[in-house]
Amino acid sequence: MAETVERDQPLTPAGRLFLQPKMDQVINAALAVEYPLDADAIKSVVLSSIMLKHPRFRSLMVRDNCGREHWRRTQVDVNRHVIVHRHPLSEDNSISDEDAVSDFIADLSVSSPLPTDKPLWEIHLLLAHRTLVFRVHHALGDGISLMSMLLSCCRRADDPSATPTVGGVGSAAKPPRRRWSVWALVKMVWFTLIYCFEFGVRALWFRDKATAVSGGDGVELWPRKLASARFRLDDMKFVKRVVPDAMICTINDVLFGIISCGLSRYLDIRSPNALPEGLRITGVAMVNLRPQAGLQNMSKLMDSKSGSRWGNKFGMLLLPIYYHRGVSDPIQFVKRAKVMIDKKKLSLEAPFSYKVGDLIMSLFGAKIACLLNYRIVCNTTFTISNVIGPQEEIVLAGNPVKHIRATSNSLPHAITMHMVSYAGIADLQILAAKEIIPDPKVLAKCFEDALNEMKKIAEDPSKS
């Protein structure tokens, strides 16, 4: 009896949600390295890593007679999980390594679910492109958990005996303690009521007006393209210093200002003079609900008594942006983003979405919860998330890592964006439905140009 309890553990509500066909989600993380990959060395690292000590990475997902999902312990054959691709992904020599890997991941995001006859993770070694693609089902954990797990297999470049510093940008300095007043409590209640009501109407009927970047029901099955926008974190920090209340302005505020400005620029290219000024476009953002921001120590994540426990522990925010024609002062987008996000932070929208999701799963089951989440995605325009990576350069099996990028399986959104920072650089992966957005590199350029112009104005305000 004790053995049965140990081997068969029910999935969490979030895990069950991510196994539903319409919300089936796999996280794809790509690590490009400096030197040719050594497949045997990678397998050796995996065998000795904390990954194979974690019960979720050593368990099959099984269903009982009632259709409920459970984790069942099994033996892991590393050779089945580490898949070696020895030949180039494309016969066209003019395609760069970066583009070849992007096309590979874009195809995986639509047409390649993880097999269920083994634990729900695998590692693809693209030897010709010096890139490792780590695929993990979202049912095993969220981006914070899985990035922490991945980095536990790496070491610091300047000290091979040390694991990468977790926490990353912005976690060392704690935000100023909030002073609660009667007025602040009133605003918290008011904003919570407004935003939670909006969640309800989004799940039922209200949706964004259609634009050149809108998705919808069934778009998750459409072929994808993948592009990357690169930002220097020092540039983002420089821009946030010129925003009022710069001490509490965050990288996320600047990122969302970049997204707002870049989408307006892209819509000007795709549909000039076709959209009304101030048109609202809504994004869905994933928010880490753990007590400590940033990445986590694996010892804390694997401690069941820790508030930073392993799994899916995030809420959702609906973040509106507004189209503005002929952008002249992109800093204004950051200022508006900060005001809006400050209101969201003051509310309980993210914890509300997490708790209500659990409640709906408990009362009505995974199918109803999946339907409501699916409708929220169909009724909005894009997804955005940001995971903070290590500050210092790292190595994997002694091989220096050049960049870390992550994306997920496609959603009904035509645009899904995931940003990961690493050693002073932030890579924003843009997964786009290519029938709707055939030129995601142009969209990436719009985002990069937005930050460059923000930096120029921050350096010389007279240019605005």
C-alpha positions in Angstrom: 0.0 0.0 0.0 2.8 2.4 0.9 4.5 1.6 -2.4 1.4 2.4 -4.3 1.1 5.8 -2.6 4.7 6.5 -3.4 4.4 5.5 -7.1 1.1 7.0 -8.1 0.7 10.6 -7.4 -2.2 12.8 -8.8 -1.3 15.7 -11.1 -1.8 19.2 -9.8 -4.8 21.1 -11.2 -2.4 23.2 -13.4 -0.7 20.0 -14.7 -4.1 18.5 -15.7 -5.0 21.8 -17.5 -1.8 21.7 -19.6 -2.6 18.1 -20.7 -5.9 19.1 -22.3 -5.7 18.9 -26.1 -6.6 22.6 -26.6 -4.1 23.8 -24.0 -1.4 21.2 -24.4 1.9 23.0 -23.7 5.5 22.0 -24.0 8.3 24.4 -23.1 11.2 24.4 -25.6 14.5 25.9 -24.4 17.5 26.3 -26.7 21.1 26.6 -25.5 23.6 27.5 -28.2 27.2 26.6 -27.3 30.6 27.8 -28.4 32.2 24.5 -29.4 30.9 21.3 -31.0 28.6 19.3 -28.8 29.8 16.1 -27.2 26.8 13.8 -27.0 28.5 11.4 -24.5 29.4 14.3 -22.2 25.9 15.7 -22.3 24.5 12.2 -21.4 27.0 12.0 -18.5 25.9 15.4 -17.2 22.2 14.4 -17.4 22.9 11.1 -15.6 24.6 12.8 -12.7 22.3 15.8 -12.5 19.6 16.6 -10.0 17.1 16.2 -12.9 17.1 12.4 -12.6 16.6 12.7 -8.8 13.4 14.7 -9.2 10.3 12.4 -9.1 8.5 14.2 -12.0 11.4 13.6 -14.4 11.3 9.8 -13.5 7.6 9.3 -13.8 5.2 8.4 -16.5 1.9 10.2 -16.9 -0.9 7.5 -16.7 -4.7 7.7 -16.6 -6.9 5.6 -14.4 -10.2 4.1 -15.3 -12.0 7.4 -14.6 -9.6 9.3 -16.9 -7.8 11.1 -14.1 -4.0 11.6 -14.6 -1.4 10.3 -12.2 2.4 10.2 -12.1 3.9 6.7 -11.9 7.5 6.0 -11.2 9.5 4.3 -13.9 13.1 3.6 -15.0 14.6 6.3 -17.1 16.6 5.3 -20.2 18.7 8.4 -21.0 19.3 7.2 -24.5 15.6 7.5 -25.2 15.5 11.1 -23.9 18.7 12.4 -25.4 18.1 12.5 -29.1 21.1 13.1 -31.3 20.7 14.9 -34.7 24.1 14.4 -36.5 23.2 16.1 -39.8 22.3 19.7 -40.6 18.6 20.5 -40.3 18.6 22.0 -43.8 20.4 21.2 -47.0 20.4 24.9 -47.9 23.9 26.1 -46.8 22.7 29.8 -47.0 20.5 29.3 -44.0 22.3 30.3 -40.8 22.5 28.1 -37.7 20.2 30.4 -35.8 17.5 30.3 -38.6 17.8 26.5 -38.9 17.3 26.0 -35.2 14.4 28.5 -35.1 12.6 26.6 -38.0 13.2 23.3 -36.1 11.7 24.7 -32.9 8.8 26.3 -34.8 7.9 23.0 -36.3 8.2 21.2 -32.9 5.8 23.8 -31.4 2.9 22.6 -33.6 3.5 19.1 -34.8 5.6 17.2 -32.2 3.9 16.4 -28.9 6.0 14.5 -26.3 5.5 10.7 -26.3 3.7 9.5 -23.3 5.4 6.1 -23.1 8.3 7.8 -21.3 8.7 10.7 -18.8 7.6 14.0 -20.5 10.9 15.5 -21.3 13.7 15.1 -23.9 16.8 16.8 -25.1 17.7 17.2 -28.8 21.3 17.6 -29.6 21.7 19.5 -33.0 25.4 18.7 -33.5 25.7 20.5 -36.8 24.4 23.7 -35.2 26.0 23.5 -31.8 22.7 23.8 -30.1 20.8 21.8 -27.4 17.0 21.9 -27.3 15.5 21.0 -24.0 11.8 20.0 -24.3 9.8 19.7 -21.1 6.0 19.4 -20.7 4.4 22.3 -18.9 2.6 19.7 -16.6 6.0 19.1 -15.0 6.4 22.7 -13.9 6.4 26.4 -14.9 9.2 28.4 -16.5 10.8 29.3 -13.2 11.0 25.6 -12.1 12.2 24.3 -15.4 14.8 27.1 -15.9 16.1 26.4 -12.4 16.3 22.7 -13.2 18.1 23.3 -16.5 20.7 25.6 -14.9 21.3 23.0 -12.2 23.0 21.0 -14.9 25.3 23.9 -15.8 28.3 25.5 -14.1 29.7 29.1 -13.9 32.3 29.8 -16.6 34.6 31.6 -14.1 34.3 28.9 -11.5 33.5 25.4 -12.9 32.8 24.1 -9.4 30.0 26.5 -8.8 26.4 26.4 -10.1 25.0 29.6 -11.8 23.8 32.4 -9.5 20.1 32.2 -9.2 17.9 35.3 -8.7 19.3 37.3 -11.5 18.6 40.9 -12.4 16.6 42.8 -9.9 16.3 40.1 -7.2 19.2 41.3 -5.1 17.5 44.6 -4.3 14.2 44.1 -2.6 11.4 46.4 -3.6 10.6 49.1 -1.0 8.1 48.0 1.6 4.6 49.0 0.7 3.0 51.3 3.2 -0.7 50.4 3.4 -3.1 53.3 4.0 -6.9 53.3 3.9 -6.7 54.9 0.4 -4.3 52.2 -0.8 -6.6 49.4 0.5 -9.6 51.1 -1.2 -7.6 51.2 -4.5 -6.6 47.5 -4.0 -10.2 46.4 -3.6 -11.4 48.6 -6.5 -8.7 47.5 -9.0 -9.2 43.9 -7.9 -13.0 44.1 -8.6 -12.5 45.7 -12.0 -9.8 43.4 -13.2 -11.5 40.2 -11.9 -14.7 41.3 -13.6 -12.8 41.8 -16.9 -11.4 38.2 -16.5 -15.0 37.0 -16.3 -16.3 38.8 -19.4 -13.1 37.8 -21.4 -13.8 34.2 -20.6 -17.5 34.5 -21.7 -17.8 36.8 -24.7 -15.8 40.1 -24.9 -12.8 40.1 -27.3 -10.3 42.4 -28.9 -11.1 44.0 -32.2 -9.5 42.1 -35.1 -6.2 43.4 -36.4 -3.4 42.2 -38.6 -1.9 40.3 -35.6 -5.1 38.7 -34.2 -5.4 34.9 -33.8 -8.5 32.9 -32.8 -10.1 29.5 -32.4 -7.9 26.9 -34.1 -4.9 29.1 -34.8 -2.8 26.9 -32.4 -2.8 24.3 -35.2 -1.4 26.6 -37.9 2.3 26.5 -39.0 4.7 28.7 -37.1 7.7 30.9 -37.7 10.2 31.9 -34.9 12.3 35.0 -34.7 14.3 36.6 -31.9 14.7 40.2 -30.7 17.8 41.0 -28.7 18.1 43.6 -26.1 21.0 44.7 -23.8 19.8 44.8 -20.2 22.0 47.9 -19.6 20.0 49.7 -22.3 16.7 48.7 -20.6 18.0 49.8 -17.2 19.2 53.1 -18.7 15.7 53.8 -20.2 13.9 53.0 -16.9 16.0 55.6 -15.1 14.3 58.4 -17.0 10.8 57.3 -16.1 9.1 59.0 -13.1 9.5 57.0 -9.9 12.5 55.3 -11.6 13.4 53.6 -8.3 10.4 51.3 -8.6 10.3 51.1 -12.4 11.3 47.6 -13.5 12.7 45.8 -16.5 9.2 44.4 -17.1 7.8 48.0 -17.3 10.4 48.8 -20.0 9.7 45.4 -21.8 6.0 46.1 -22.0 6.7 49.6 -23.2 8.8 48.1 -26.0 6.1 45.6 -26.9 3.5 48.4 -27.0 5.6 50.7 -29.1 6.8 47.9 -31.4 3.3 46.5 -32.1 2.1 50.0 -33.0 5.0 50.4 -35.4 4.4 46.9 -36.9 0.6 47.6 -37.3 1.6 50.9 -39.1 3.5 48.7 -41.6 0.9 46.0 -42.0 -2.2 48.2 -42.1 -1.4 51.9 -42.4 -4.2 54.3 -41.5 -6.6 51.4 -41.1 -6.9 51.3 -37.3 -8.5 53.9 -35.0 -6.1 55.8 -32.7 -6.0 54.4 -29.2 -7.3 50.9 -30.2 -6.9 48.5 -27.3 -4.9 45.3 -27.9 -4.8 42.9 -24.9 -2.0 40.6 -23.9 -2.0 37.7 -21.4 1.0 37.8 -19.1 2.2 35.0 -16.8 3.2 36.2 -13.3 5.4 34.2 -10.8 3.6 33.9 -7.5 6.5 32.5 -5.4 7.6 34.6 -2.4 11.0 35.2 -4.0 11.3 36.7 -7.5 13.6 35.3 -10.1 15.1 31.8 -10.3 15.1 29.5 -7.3 17.5 27.1 -5.6 16.7 23.6 -6.5 16.8 22.6 -2.8 14.0 25.0 -2.1 12.0 24.0 -5.1 12.2 20.3 -4.1 11.2 21.0 -0.5 7.5 20.4 -0.1 7.4 22.7 2.9 8.9 25.6 1.0 6.7 28.5 -0.2 8.8 28.3 -3.4 7.9 24.7 -4.2 8.3 23.0 -7.5 5.5 23.0 -10.0 3.2 25.5 -11.7 2.8 28.5 -9.4 1.8 31.5 -11.5 -1.1 33.7 -12.1 -2.4 35.5 -15.2 -2.7 39.2 -15.9 -4.6 40.9 -18.7 -2.3 43.7 -19.9 -3.8 46.2 -22.3 -1.8 48.3 -24.8 -3.1 51.0 -27.1 -2.3 51.5 -30.7 -0.8 55.0 -31.5 -0.1 56.0 -35.1 3.3 57.6 -36.1 5.2 57.0 -32.9 7.3 60.1 -32.1 8.2 59.7 -28.4 8.5 56.0 -27.5 9.4 56.8 -23.9 5.7 57.6 -23.4 4.9 54.0 -24.0 7.1 53.0 -21.1 5.5 55.7 -18.8 2.0 54.4 -19.7 3.0 50.8 -19.3 4.4 51.6 -15.8 1.2 53.3 -14.7 -0.9 50.4 -15.9 1.3 47.7 -14.4 1.5 49.5 -11.1 -2.3 49.3 -10.9 -2.1 45.6 -11.7 0.5 45.0 -9.0 -1.7 46.8 -6.5 -4.6 44.5 -7.3 -5.0 40.8 -6.5 -5.7 39.8 -10.1 -2.8 37.4 -10.4 -3.5 35.5 -7.1 -7.2 35.6 -8.0 -6.6 33.9 -11.4 -4.5 31.2 -9.8 -7.0 30.4 -7.0 -10.1 30.6 -9.2 -8.4 28.3 -11.7 -7.8 25.7 -8.9 -11.4 26.1 -7.7 -12.9 25.6 -11.2 -10.7 22.5 -11.7 -11.9 21.1 -8.4 -15.6 21.8 -8.9 -16.1 21.3 -12.7 -13.0 19.4 -13.9 -10.3 20.0 -16.4 -12.5 20.3 -19.5 -14.4 23.3 -18.2 -11.3 24.9 -16.9 -9.6 24.4 -20.2 -12.6 25.8 -22.1 -12.5 29.0 -20.0 -8.7 29.4 -20.4 -9.0 28.8 -24.1 -11.6 31.4 -24.5 -9.5 34.0 -22.6 -6.7 33.3 -25.0 -9.0 33.4 -28.1 -10.4 36.8 -26.9 -7.0 38.4 -26.5 -4.2 39.1 -28.9 -0.8 37.9 -27.6 1.0 36.1 -24.8 4.1 37.5 -23.0 6.3 36.1 -20.3 9.7 36.9 -18.8 12.1 34.5 -17.0 15.3 35.9 -15.5 18.4 33.8 -16.3 21.8 33.8 -14.8 23.8 37.0 -14.5 27.2 35.4 -15.3 28.3 33.3 -18.3 27.9 29.6 -17.8 29.1 26.3 -19.3 27.4 23.0 -20.0 29.6 20.0 -19.9 32.5 22.4 -20.1 31.2 24.0 -23.2 30.5 27.8 -23.0 26.9 28.8 -23.5 26.4 31.6 -26.0 22.7 32.3 -25.4 19.6 30.8 -23.8 16.2 31.1 -25.5 12.8 29.7 -24.7 9.4 29.4 -26.2 6.4 27.1 -25.8 3.9 25.2 -28.0 1.6 27.4 -30.1 -1.6 28.9 -28.7 -4.6 30.4 -30.4 -2.7 33.7 -30.3 -0.9 34.6 -33.5 1.9 36.0 -31.4 3.5 34.2 -28.4 6.5 36.0 -26.8 8.9 34.7 -24.2 11.9 36.6 -22.9 14.9 35.1 -21.1 17.9 37.1 -19.9 21.4 35.8 -19.8 24.7 37.5 -19.0 23.5 41.0 -19.7 21.5 40.1 -22.9 17.7 39.5 -23.1 16.4 37.4 -26.0 12.7 37.7 -26.8 11.5 34.7 -28.8 8.5 35.6 -31.1 6.5 32.5 -32.1 4.1 33.6 -34.9 1.4 32.0 -37.0 3.1 32.5 -40.4 -0.2 32.8 -42.3 -1.1 35.8 -40.1 2.4 37.2 -39.5 4.6 36.1 -42.4 7.5 38.3 -41.3 8.2 37.9 -37.6 11.8 39.2 -38.2 10.2 42.6 -39.1 8.2 42.5 -35.9 11.4 41.7 -33.9 13.2 44.6 -35.7 10.3 46.9 -34.6 10.9 45.9 -31.0 14.7 46.4 -31.2 14.2 49.8 -32.9 11.8 50.9 -30.2 14.4 50.3 -27.5 17.2 52.0 -29.5 15.0 55.1 -29.9 14.1 55.1 -26.3 17.8 55.0 -25.4 18.5 57.9 -27.7 15.8 60.0 -26.2 16.9 59.1 -22.7 20.4 60.3 -23.6 19.1 63.5 -25.2 15.5 64.4 -24.2 15.6 67.2 -26.8 15.2 64.5 -29.5 11.7 63.7 -28.4 
